[in-house]
């Protein structure tokens, strides 16, 4: 771990930007100078990005079907991409879904097992999240024990079944391709969807005991794609504390109204709207209905979204950056990070004059460094 004083940079502390020295020792930010200066004049020093939900790791874990046999190598590539984008804590959102393939129980077991086994060998703090399809009632009984074995502390519930079409007995779009990707006969896949839809009415009653069991073992719970206030209130009653990607203003307001945190997609902010036609994350941010931004499917987006919000005047810089640092820390209950202050983890991203990531440090260890800044550290 580095024992250094970062000097000369614009440092974003809880009091705002200032040319104050930032001292690192033992993996933490310390109040007293260490005695080895690294001159970072011309750079910004910011709290490291905490990504509360991202699934872009899939392409590293299984670049082609069946091609990745050693998932630990995939995790090294995941870490490299996260670090290059200023992310010091990354939550990997792995599905268990009726979709199968990369979202099957079998694949999830491999991913969670590999992450558990490789975690201590990585610099970036990688954490698992399970995204669970509520229609898979057959898995409810064993799920708490599986989650304990996987060391998963965060579960988010989805319902991505195309209920409207299935209620009419119609095949969903792209069914054949989806079935083949999962290794299923298309007709068998369609029948499975119909069967899951038919038993969907049992899910609300079964979710109560499942959520209670997970809460009892200390698992944080979230809901995904809430569309109504009634829907989120039902989740809140089961112990859910996080609303991921609410689809409407109504749902976002309901979440904050009961004291839950709201996570929005950074790509939605960068794009200026949802690719699915839902409420714009930019509008929700402007209305104060956002506690954290997540990479979702694109790791560069948290940094880009925060910078865009600041440049366009939607938020000041400190408020915008909080959506990718201290805000996510609150969502995850991580009190040891999210801001640059004595006693906090030395999780830091350094931006150059063009606001590109020049260096990333996680727990006081370098996870990424590129270009001229390396000379500054070597010369310090």
C-alpha positions as CSV (number, residue, x, y, z in Angstrom):
1,X,0.0,0.0,0.0
2,X,1.2,3.5,-0.8
3,X,2.6,5.8,1.9
4,X,2.4,9.2,0.2
5,X,1.1,12.7,0.3
6,X,-0.7,13.8,-2.9
7,X,0.0,17.5,-3.3
8,X,-0.8,20.3,-5.8
9,X,-4.1,18.8,-7.1
10,X,-7.6,20.0,-6.8
11,X,-9.0,17.6,-4.2
12,X,-12.7,17.0,-3.7
13,X,-13.2,16.8,0.1
14,X,-16.5,17.0,2.0
15,X,-15.8,20.7,2.3
16,X,-15.5,21.1,-1.5
17,X,-12.7,21.5,-4.0
18,X,-9.4,22.8,-2.7
19,X,-5.6,22.5,-3.2
20,X,-5.2,20.5,0.0
21,X,-2.7,17.7,0.5
22,X,-4.2,14.2,0.7
23,X,-2.1,11.7,2.8
24,X,-2.4,8.0,2.4
25,X,-1.1,5.3,4.8
26,X,-2.1,1.8,5.5
27,X,-4.8,1.8,2.8
28,X,-6.6,4.7,4.4
29,X,-6.6,8.5,4.2
30,X,-4.8,10.0,7.3
31,X,-4.8,13.4,8.8
32,X,-1.0,13.7,9.3
33,X,1.5,14.1,6.5
34,X,3.5,11.0,5.6
35,X,6.6,12.8,4.2
36,X,6.7,11.6,0.6
37,X,5.2,14.1,-1.8
38,X,3.7,13.2,-5.2
39,X,3.0,16.4,-7.1
40,X,-0.3,16.1,-9.0
41,X,-0.7,19.7,-10.0
42,X,-3.0,20.0,-13.0
43,X,-5.0,16.9,-11.9
44,X,-8.3,16.4,-10.0
45,X,-8.3,14.0,-7.1
46,X,-11.8,12.5,-6.4
47,X,-13.4,9.8,-4.4
48,X,-13.3,6.5,-6.2
49,X,-16.5,5.5,-8.1
50,X,-18.7,2.9,-6.4
51,X,-20.7,1.1,-9.0
52,X,-23.8,-0.3,-7.3
53,X,-25.0,-2.4,-10.2
54,X,-23.3,-3.5,-13.4
55,X,-23.6,-6.5,-15.7
56,X,-21.1,-5.7,-18.4
57,X,-18.8,-8.2,-16.8
58,X,-20.6,-11.0,-18.7
59,X,-18.5,-10.5,-21.9
60,X,-15.3,-11.2,-19.9
61,X,-16.7,-14.2,-18.0
62,X,-18.1,-15.9,-21.2
63,X,-16.8,-14.2,-24.3
64,X,-18.2,-17.1,-26.4
65,X,-20.4,-19.9,-25.3
66,X,-18.4,-22.4,-23.5
67,X,-15.1,-20.6,-24.2
68,X,-14.2,-19.4,-20.7
69,X,-13.2,-22.4,-18.6
70,X,-11.1,-20.4,-16.0
71,X,-13.4,-17.7,-14.7
72,X,-10.7,-16.3,-12.5
73,X,-9.0,-15.0,-15.7
74,X,-12.2,-13.3,-16.6
75,X,-12.4,-11.6,-13.3
76,X,-8.9,-10.1,-13.9
77,X,-10.2,-8.6,-17.1
78,X,-13.3,-7.3,-15.4
79,X,-11.1,-5.6,-12.7
80,X,-9.0,-4.0,-15.4
81,X,-12.0,-2.5,-17.1
82,X,-13.5,-1.3,-13.9
83,X,-10.2,0.3,-12.7
84,X,-9.6,2.0,-16.1
85,X,-13.0,3.7,-15.6
86,X,-12.2,4.9,-12.1
87,X,-14.3,2.3,-10.3
88,X,-12.9,1.2,-7.0
89,X,-15.9,-0.8,-5.7
90,X,-17.9,-2.8,-8.2
91,X,-21.1,-4.7,-7.7
92,X,-21.4,-7.5,-10.2
93,X,-25.1,-8.1,-11.0
94,X,-25.6,-11.7,-11.9
95,X,-29.0,-13.0,-13.0
96,X,-30.8,-16.2,-12.1
97,X,-33.5,-16.2,-14.7
98,X,-35.8,-18.4,-16.9
99,X,-33.7,-17.0,-19.7
100,X,-31.0,-19.6,-19.1
101,X,-27.5,-19.5,-20.5
102,X,-25.5,-16.8,-18.9
103,X,-28.5,-16.2,-16.6
104,X,-28.9,-19.7,-15.5
105,X,-28.5,-21.1,-12.0
106,X,-25.5,-23.2,-13.2
107,X,-23.7,-20.2,-14.6
108,X,-24.5,-18.0,-11.6
109,X,-23.1,-20.8,-9.3
110,X,-19.8,-20.6,-11.3
111,X,-19.6,-16.8,-11.2
112,X,-20.4,-16.5,-7.5
113,X,-18.0,-19.3,-6.6
114,X,-15.2,-17.8,-8.7
115,X,-15.7,-14.3,-7.3
116,X,-15.7,-15.7,-3.7
117,X,-12.5,-17.6,-4.3
118,X,-10.6,-14.9,-6.2
119,X,-11.7,-11.8,-4.2
120,X,-8.6,-11.5,-2.0
121,X,-6.3,-11.7,-5.1
122,X,-7.9,-8.6,-6.7
123,X,-7.2,-4.9,-5.9
124,X,-10.6,-3.6,-6.8
125,X,-13.3,-4.5,-4.3
126,X,-15.7,-6.7,-6.3
127,X,-19.0,-7.7,-4.7
128,X,-21.7,-10.0,-5.9
129,X,-25.3,-9.1,-6.4
130,X,-28.0,-11.6,-7.3
131,X,-30.8,-10.5,-9.6
132,X,-33.5,-13.1,-9.1
133,X,-36.6,-13.7,-11.3
134,X,-39.5,-14.1,-8.9
135,X,-41.3,-16.5,-11.2
136,X,-38.8,-19.3,-10.4
137,X,-40.8,-20.6,-7.4
138,X,-39.1,-24.0,-7.5
139,X,-35.9,-22.3,-6.3
140,X,-37.3,-20.4,-3.3
141,X,-36.8,-23.1,-0.7
142,X,-33.0,-23.6,-1.3
143,X,-32.2,-20.0,-2.2
144,X,-31.3,-18.6,1.2
145,X,-28.7,-21.4,1.7
146,X,-27.3,-20.9,-1.8
147,X,-27.0,-17.2,-1.1
148,X,-25.2,-17.9,2.1
149,X,-22.8,-20.4,0.4
150,X,-22.1,-17.8,-2.4
151,X,-21.4,-15.1,0.2
152,X,-23.9,-12.8,-1.5
153,X,-25.1,-9.9,0.6
154,X,-27.4,-8.1,-1.9
155,X,-30.4,-9.5,-3.8
156,X,-32.6,-7.6,-6.2
157,X,-35.9,-9.1,-7.5
158,X,-37.1,-8.9,-11.1
159,X,-40.1,-9.9,-13.0
160,X,-39.2,-9.9,-16.7
161,X,-41.8,-12.3,-18.0
162,X,-43.9,-10.8,-20.9
163,X,-47.1,-11.3,-19.0
164,X,-49.3,-9.3,-21.4
165,X,-48.5,-11.5,-24.4
166,X,-48.5,-14.7,-22.4
167,X,-51.9,-14.0,-21.0
168,X,-53.2,-13.9,-24.6
169,X,-51.2,-17.1,-25.5
170,X,-49.0,-15.1,-27.9
171,X,-45.3,-15.8,-28.4
172,X,-43.0,-13.0,-27.2
173,X,-40.7,-11.2,-29.7
174,X,-37.3,-12.9,-30.4
175,X,-38.5,-16.1,-28.7
176,X,-36.6,-18.4,-31.1
177,X,-33.3,-16.7,-30.6
178,X,-33.8,-16.5,-26.9
179,X,-34.6,-20.2,-26.7
180,X,-31.6,-21.3,-28.8
181,X,-29.3,-19.1,-26.7
182,X,-30.5,-21.0,-23.7
183,X,-30.1,-24.4,-25.5
184,X,-33.9,-25.1,-25.6
185,X,-36.3,-26.1,-28.2
186,X,-38.3,-22.9,-29.1
187,X,-41.7,-24.7,-28.5
188,X,-40.4,-26.1,-25.2
189,X,-39.2,-22.6,-24.2
190,X,-42.6,-21.1,-25.0
191,X,-44.4,-23.7,-23.0
192,X,-42.0,-23.0,-20.0
193,X,-42.9,-19.3,-20.2
194,X,-46.6,-20.1,-20.3
195,X,-46.2,-22.4,-17.2
196,X,-44.3,-19.7,-15.3
197,X,-46.9,-17.1,-16.2
198,X,-49.7,-19.4,-15.0
199,X,-48.1,-19.8,-11.5
200,X,-47.1,-16.1,-11.2
201,X,-50.0,-15.4,-9.0
202,X,-48.4,-17.6,-6.3
203,X,-45.2,-15.4,-6.2
204,X,-46.5,-12.6,-4.0
205,X,-47.4,-15.0,-1.2
206,X,-44.2,-16.9,-1.5
207,X,-42.0,-13.8,-1.5
208,X,-42.9,-12.8,2.0
209,X,-41.2,-15.8,3.7
210,X,-38.3,-15.7,1.3
211,X,-37.6,-12.0,1.9
212,X,-37.9,-12.6,5.7
213,X,-35.4,-15.4,5.5
214,X,-32.9,-13.3,3.5
215,X,-33.3,-10.3,5.8
216,X,-32.7,-12.5,8.8
217,X,-29.3,-13.5,7.4
218,X,-28.3,-9.9,6.8
219,X,-29.0,-9.7,3.0
220,X,-29.9,-6.3,1.5
221,X,-32.9,-6.4,-0.7
222,X,-33.9,-4.4,-3.7
223,X,-36.6,-4.2,-6.4
224,X,-36.0,-3.7,-10.1
225,X,-38.0,-1.7,-12.7
226,X,-40.9,-0.7,-10.4
227,X,-43.7,1.0,-12.4
228,X,-46.2,2.1,-9.7
229,X,-46.3,3.4,-6.1
230,X,-48.4,0.4,-5.2
231,X,-45.8,-2.0,-6.6
232,X,-43.0,-0.4,-4.6
233,X,-45.0,-0.2,-1.4
234,X,-45.6,-4.0,-1.7
235,X,-41.8,-4.5,-2.0
236,X,-41.1,-2.2,0.9
237,X,-43.5,-4.2,3.1
238,X,-41.3,-7.2,2.4
239,X,-38.2,-5.5,3.6
240,X,-36.8,-4.1,0.3
241,X,-34.7,-1.0,0.9
242,X,-33.5,-0.1,-2.7
243,X,-35.4,0.8,-5.8
244,X,-33.3,0.0,-8.9
245,X,-34.2,1.8,-12.1
246,X,-37.8,2.8,-11.4
247,X,-39.7,3.2,-14.6
248,X,-41.9,6.1,-13.6
249,X,-41.8,9.3,-11.5
250,X,-44.6,7.8,-9.4
251,X,-42.4,4.7,-8.4
252,X,-39.3,6.8,-7.7
253,X,-41.4,9.2,-5.4
254,X,-42.9,6.2,-3.6
255,X,-39.4,4.7,-2.9
256,X,-38.0,7.9,-1.5
257,X,-41.3,8.5,0.4
258,X,-40.8,5.4,2.5
259,X,-37.1,6.1,3.0
260,X,-35.7,3.8,0.4
261,X,-32.8,4.7,-1.9
262,X,-33.2,5.1,-5.6
263,X,-30.6,3.8,-8.1
264,X,-30.7,5.0,-11.7
265,X,-28.8,4.0,-14.8
266,X,-25.8,6.2,-15.7
267,X,-26.2,5.3,-19.5
268,X,-29.7,6.7,-19.3
269,X,-28.4,10.0,-18.0
270,X,-25.6,10.2,-20.7
271,X,-28.1,9.4,-23.4
272,X,-30.7,11.8,-22.1
273,X,-33.4,9.1,-22.0
274,X,-34.4,5.5,-21.5
275,X,-33.8,3.1,-24.4
276,X,-37.1,1.4,-23.3
277,X,-39.2,4.5,-23.3
278,X,-39.4,4.8,-19.5
279,X,-39.0,8.0,-17.5
280,X,-35.7,9.8,-18.2
281,X,-33.1,9.4,-15.5
282,X,-31.9,12.9,-16.2
283,X,-35.4,14.2,-15.3
284,X,-35.4,12.1,-12.1
285,X,-32.0,13.5,-11.1
286,X,-33.1,17.1,-11.7
287,X,-36.2,16.4,-9.5
288,X,-34.0,15.1,-6.7
289,X,-35.3,11.5,-7.1
290,X,-31.9,9.8,-7.4
291,X,-29.5,8.7,-4.7
292,X,-27.0,6.8,-6.9
293,X,-26.0,6.2,-10.5
294,X,-25.0,2.7,-11.7
295,X,-23.1,1.6,-14.7
296,X,-25.9,-0.8,-15.6
297,X,-24.3,-2.2,-18.8
298,X,-21.6,0.3,-19.6
299,X,-18.7,0.9,-17.2
300,X,-17.5,4.3,-18.5
301,X,-21.0,5.8,-17.9
302,X,-20.8,6.7,-14.2
303,X,-17.9,9.1,-14.7
304,X,-19.4,10.5,-17.9
305,X,-22.8,11.0,-16.3
306,X,-21.4,12.8,-13.3
307,X,-19.3,15.1,-15.5
308,X,-22.2,15.8,-17.8
309,X,-24.5,16.7,-14.9
310,X,-21.9,19.2,-13.6
311,X,-21.1,20.7,-17.0
312,X,-24.7,21.3,-17.9
313,X,-25.5,22.8,-14.5
314,X,-28.1,20.2,-13.5
315,X,-26.0,19.8,-10.3
316,X,-22.8,21.3,-9.0
317,X,-19.7,19.2,-9.3
318,X,-19.8,17.9,-5.7
319,X,-23.4,16.9,-5.9
320,X,-22.9,15.2,-9.3
321,X,-19.9,13.3,-8.1
322,X,-21.7,12.2,-4.9
323,X,-24.1,10.2,-7.1
324,X,-21.2,7.9,-8.1
325,X,-19.3,7.9,-4.7
326,X,-20.9,8.8,-1.4
327,X,-24.5,8.1,-2.7
328,X,-23.7,4.5,-3.7
329,X,-21.8,4.0,-0.4
330,X,-25.0,4.8,1.4
331,X,-27.0,2.5,-0.8
332,X,-24.7,-0.4,0.0
333,X,-24.2,0.6,3.7
334,X,-20.4,1.1,3.2
335,X,-19.5,3.7,5.8
336,X,-15.8,3.3,5.2
337,X,-15.7,4.9,1.8
338,X,-17.3,7.3,-0.6
339,X,-15.5,10.5,0.4
340,X,-12.0,11.8,0.9
341,X,-11.6,12.3,4.6
342,X,-9.3,10.9,7.3
343,X,-10.2,7.4,8.4
344,X,-11.9,6.5,5.1
345,X,-10.5,3.9,2.7
346,X,-8.0,5.3,0.2
347,X,-10.3,4.8,-2.8
348,X,-9.3,7.5,-5.3
349,X,-9.7,8.3,-8.9
350,X,-7.4,10.9,-10.5
351,X,-8.6,12.8,-13.6
352,X,-6.4,14.7,-16.0
353,X,-7.1,18.1,-17.5
354,X,-9.5,16.5,-20.1
355,X,-11.3,14.6,-17.3
356,X,-9.9,11.3,-18.4
357,X,-9.0,8.7,-15.8
358,X,-5.3,8.9,-15.2
359,X,-5.0,6.7,-12.1
360,X,-7.2,4.7,-9.8
361,X,-6.4,3.5,-6.3
362,X,-8.4,1.1,-4.3
363,X,-7.6,0.6,-0.6
364,X,-4.4,2.6,-1.2
365,X,-3.2,0.2,-3.9
366,X,-2.8,1.2,-7.6
367,X,-5.3,-0.6,-9.8
368,X,-4.9,1.6,-12.9
369,X,-2.4,4.1,-14.1
370,X,-1.8,5.5,-17.6
371,X,0.4,8.1,-19.2
372,X,2.4,10.9,-17.8
373,X,1.0,10.6,-14.2
374,X,3.2,7.5,-13.7
375,X,6.3,9.7,-13.8
376,X,4.8,11.8,-11.0
377,X,4.4,8.8,-8.7
378,X,7.9,7.4,-9.6
379,X,9.5,10.8,-9.0
380,X,7.7,11.5,-5.8
